[in-house]
Amino acid sequence: MPPTSIRDVAKLAGVSVGTVSNVLNRPEGVSQDALTRVSHAIEQLGYVRNDAARQLRAGVSSSVGFVVLDGQNPFFNEVVRGAEDEASKHGIAILHGNTDEDAGREGMYLDLFEEQRVRGVLISPYGDIVRRLERLKARGIAAVLVDRFSGNGRFSSVSVDNVAGGRMAVEHLIETGRRRIAFVGGPFNLRQVSDRLAGARVAAESSGERVDIEVLPVEALTVDEGVVAGRRILDRPKRDRPDAIFAANDLIALGLLQALVVSRQVLIPDEIALLGFDDIPFAAAAAVPLSSMRQPSRVIGQTALRILLEETNDPELIPRQTVYLPELVVRQSTVKDAG
């Protein structure tokens, strides 16, 4: 059975198709009698308007696509929430997909959003997708990078200074007397991870002390990978363990905490200090409250959506790079009497 059309509504209500269209789009210009008749017909027939067709005719979509790296990471959930808060002010819906750090899935979502002719795309990219975004731009679909600085300046971006964040994190660990610092993170083709390591090395080299930065790579930014890294550390003799760990994100840090404290009763921070990145909601509630580099996650999402709408309204705008400075939040995982 074919879906109910606007013509069916007009026929039942005894009005023209134009009147039904006015009721749906400009009800303030329709008489109360026509409004009542059309409303009753819509309810009786169960009519649902075809927004895709309406948007195609108008040339403007009421949806924005958002592609995130890891939908299980609470940081990205907060970023999406910020974009949704801003989008709701403009009557726009956010359609989002999780790539799980998979280039194939990333391409699938971009293809889908292109087919849906969304107004624009927010994306936390995996790898180099400049050419793909250029194709979207040629189709009239703007794109803004999220949680990634646009080094070539072709697209607007909203991110934090990850190099500065890595430097601030390790400076804090050095100030607490730590000299054997392990950086746990990966994969290193993620710009966020490599930048945080670069900042850690800057802090070590400029400290005036002998500070060693050991890199312990993991395959993903997950709790499970943090547990694996923690067990590798515990397999070493105590004298060969780091006295501090800087984790590339809070999920890894929470996994490390689980391995070090719950499984083997390592004293945090007495034996090993632990610091993460993102300051997700679970960080403060951990068994040992986790020190972390806080990102303004919701503000990142709000700002990215605002810039995207500005660029869809004026495609000639020059791309801009918005960079926030992360904030060090000190808790008991690095300073015993903190908080």
N, C-alpha and C positions, 0 to 999 in steps of 0.2 A: 504494500500500500504506500503510495507516494506521500511525502510529508505535506502537512497543511501549508498552503501558500497564502500570501497576502491577498491574492484575488479571492480565495475562499472566505477569508475574513470579511472582505468588502461585500461579497455577495450575501452572506448571512446577516450582516449589519445593515444592508440596504443603503450603502454609501459607495462612493468612488474609491478606487485604489489610492488616489492622491490624498483623500481624507484619512484613510488608514495610515498612510505614511506620515501625515502631519501629526496624528495622534501619537505615533511611536517616536517621532523626532522633535516636534514642536507643539506639544499639547496645549501650550498657552494660547495658541491661535485658533483653537477649535472650540465650537460651541459645546455647551454642557451636554446637550442631547446627543450629538455625534460622539462625544467622548464616552458617554455611558453605553451607547449601542455597540461601539467598537470594542470596548473593554469587555462587555458581556460575550461578544462573539469570540474574542481571543480566549477567554476562559472556557467557553463551551467547546471550542475546537481543539484546545490545548496547543495553540500556535506558539512556536518559538522562533524568534527572528533570526535570520541568517546574518550574523555579524560579519562573517568572513566576506560575504558578497557585498555587504554595505561598505566595509572598509575598502574593498577593491574599487568600488565606484568612487568613493571619496578620496582615495589615494593616500589615506592616513590610517595606520593601524593603532589600535588601543592596547597593544601588547608589546613587551620588550623581552628579548631572550637573555638569559643569564647562564653562562657556562662556568662552573666552578671546578677546581682541581680535585677536591675531596669532600664529598657531601657528608662524610662521617666526622669531619673535623668541626667542632663547635665554632671555631673562628669563622669559617665560611658561612655557617648558619647565621651568625650575627651580621655578617656583611650583607647577606641576602635580605635579612630582616630590615636592615637600614635602607636598602634600595626599595623594599616593599613599602616602608613607611613613607618614603618620599613619593613613590609612584601613586599611592592612594590619594595624595593631594591633587593629582592631575587626572584621576579617573583611568589610570593605566594598570594593567595586570602584568605581573612578572611570571614568565615561563622559564623554569630553570632546570638544567640537567647537570649531572655529575660525570666528569670524564674519568675519575679514578686514575688520573695520570696515565691515560691511554690515548695516544694520538688518533687511533681509529674512531674511538667514541667521540672524541672532540670534533672530528670532521663530520661524524653523523649528526651531531646536534647542530652544527653550523649549517649543514645542508637542510635540516628540518626547519630551522628558523628562517633560512632564505626562502624555502618553499612556502612558509606561512606568511611571508612578507611582513615580518615584524617591523616595528618602527626603528628599532636599533638593537644592538647587541652589546652586553657587558660580558667581559671574558677574563678569567684568570688563566692565561694560556699555558699549555704544555708544549715547550719547544718553540720553534720559529714559525709563526703563522701569518707573517706580514702579507704574503701574496694572497692568502685566503681572505684576509680582511680587506685587502685592496679590491678584490672581486666583489665583496659585499658593498663596499663603498661605491663602486661603479654602478651597482644596482640601486643605489639610493638608500642603502642601509648603513647608518653610521655605526661605529664601534668605539668603545672605550675600554682600555686595559685596566684591570683591577688587580691590586696586589702585585703589580709588575710595572717597573719604570720603562717608559718607551725610549730606549736609547737612541733610535733614529729620528724621533720626533714626528713620525708620520701620523701617529694617532695620539689622542689625549690619553692620559693615564692617571690613576690615583693609587698611591702606594705609600709605604713607609720607607725611611732610609734604613735599609737592612744592614749596610756597612756600619753606620753609626750605632745601630742597635747591637751588633756583634761586638763592637769596640766597647760600648758602655757596659755590656754584660761581663766581659772579661776584666775590664778595669775594676768592676765591683769585686770580682773574685780575687783579684790581686790585692785589693785593699783589705780583704779579710785574711790575707796571709797565704793565699794559695799560689803555688808555683808549678805544679804538675797538673796541667789542665787538659782534659780530654774533650774534644768536640765530637759529638755523636750526631750524625745527620746523613741525609742522602735521599734520593739520588742527586748527584752534583750537577746534572744538567738542568736542575731547577735553579733559576737565578736567585731565588730567595735564600736557598741553602748555601750556594757558593758565596753570596755577598755576606752572609752572617759569619762564615768562616773567614773571609777576607778581613772583616772588621775585628774578629778575635785575634788574628795575627798582627794587625796594626797595634792593638793594645799591648800585646806581648812584646813586640819589638821596640815600642816607645816607652816602656815602663821604667827603664834604667836598671832593671833586675834581670836575673836569668830566669825566664819563664818559658817553659816548654809547652807547646801546643801539639798534642797528639790527636790525629784524626782517626776516629773509629767509624767507618762507613756502615750504613744500613741501607736496605733496599727500598724502604718506604717510610713515610713520616707517620707511623702508627704506634699504638701502645704495644702491640705484639713485637714489633721490631725493637722497641725500647727494652722489653723483657729479654730478648735475645742478646742485645748488647750488654745488659746488666749481668747476665750469666757469664758472658765472656770475660768481663772484668773480674767477677768473683772467682773464676778459675785460676786467676793469677795469685802468686804469693802476695801477701799484704804489702810487702816492700815495693812491689812492682805496680801497684795500683795508683791511679791518679788521686790527687787530694781534692780535685774539683772536677765537675762535669758541666759543660755548657751544651745543652741539648738544642737541636735546631728548631724544635717546637715543643709545646707542652705535652702533646700525646706521647712523644718519645720519652720526655722527662717522667711522665706518670708511669710508663712501663719500666723505666730504670728504677724508679722509686719502689715499684712492686717487687722487682727482683732483689734490690739491695736491702730493703727493710723487711718486707713481709716474709720473703723466702729465707733469708740468711741473717737477718738481724744486724746489718751494718748500721753503725750510728751515723745519722745525718743530722747536722752537718759536721759533727766532731771528726769523723774519719774521712768522709767525702761530702763536700758541699755540692749542691745540685741546683742548677738554674735553667729555666725553660724560656720559651718565646711564644707570645700571643696573649698570655694571661686569660685563658678561657675560664668560664665559670667554675669548672672543676678544680682549678689550680689552688684556690684558697681553701677548698674543702678536702684536700688530700690528707692522707694519714699524717704526713708532715707537710704543713702548708708550704706551697711551692713558690719560691721567688721566680719572677718572670719579667720579660720585657713586654709591656702592654702595648698593643696596637689599638687605635681608635676604630674598632671594627665597624660599628654601625655608622659612624661618621664617614668612613670610607665608602660604604654602600650608598649613603645619601648623596654624597658629593658626586660619585660616579654617575648616578642616575640623573642628577641635575645637569651635569655637563652634557650627557648624552642628549637630553631633551633640547638643550640650547643648540647643539650641533644639528639636530634634525630640523630645527626651526630655521637655522641659518647655516647651510653647508659650507659657506665661505669662511667661517670662523677658523682662526689659526689654532691648531692643536696645542693644548697646554698640559704641562706636567705638574700635577699636584702631589707634593711629597710631605708627609707628616713625620715628625720625630717621635719614635717610640719612647715610652716612659718606664724607667726601672721601678718595679714594685718588689720591695724587700720583705721576705717572710722567713719562717724558721728553717727553711732548707739551706739557707746560706748564712744566716745570723741567728744563733740559738735563741736570743731574747727579743727578736724582732716581733713587732705587732703586739 
